[in-house]
């Protein structure tokens, strides 16, 4: 169920704060949302509940962008690269590790994370199947590389966004077929999960 308008204001405020500060307080989030702390606590009983809602919203955004990209059956490369640009521009890969460090996942978050993985896998499989993506690059590689780009923070928000786009363009060139064989195996699902263990 999509969030109400009031919840959307709070979730967007919390996203903005989290993108600037990895350890935000409820008071800062409330101020960003234009409400009092008591009003925020009436809506979200504690910080964990709010952060879990932000994490779910982040995953839903990722899935929606991925599903829209999958609908582009004309050009699988444009679909994959456009998806990566959009999630990076929206701060989704930057936010995910921050939330993972703060949130204890519930069943709903685990389910959404699995859906997000499936979307990434389908995009990668489609691009590989069309011969546009190197065959030794998989979903885990894409996930980790884009998360690493998301952490790039140099010279303020505008400059950081420019540099993320620059290095994504460089990576996209490397994603194409014809490069040398990558050393070692790609990370497995267990290794991916470990990056979120506290």
Helices and strands as residue ranges (DSSP letters): H 5-20, H 26-33, H 37-43, H 47-70, H 76-89, H 92-102, H 107-129, H 139-150, H 156-175, H 189-194
